[in-house]
Amino acid sequence: MFNRELVKGSTSLILLQLLAEKEMYGYELVKEMEKRSDYSLQVKEGTLYPALHKLEKQEYVKSFWKESEKGPARKYYRITVAGEQILEQKTTEWKNFVQTIDKVIGRKGV
């Protein structure tokens, strides 16, 4: 498990990436993050939903309700064109940040 502040700082990038791949609802996003991170990323509702609402307010994602075969309708999220553009920018920024940190801590070329 990682420091909460590290996770919080990268949540929007992770959410945008997952939503660029397919529309998902909140619980599905959490489970996909856990699975892809070998259960190292465990995002709580108190982090997830404020991040989704912020992305929605910025118009990087849109939400919509979808009927479920089992149980009540679920609120799904999808990335917007503006979200795809910011995802590209954030991904480049993240890669540059990681390279810089690797240089500082002595892991050149990683």
Buried (B, 14 or more C-beta within 10 A) or exposed (E): EEEEEEBBEBBBBBBBBBBBEEBBBBEBBBEBBBEEBEEEBBBEEEBBEEBBEBBBEEEBBBBEEEEEEEEEEBEBBBBBEEBEEBBEEBBEEBEEEEBEEEEEEEEEEE
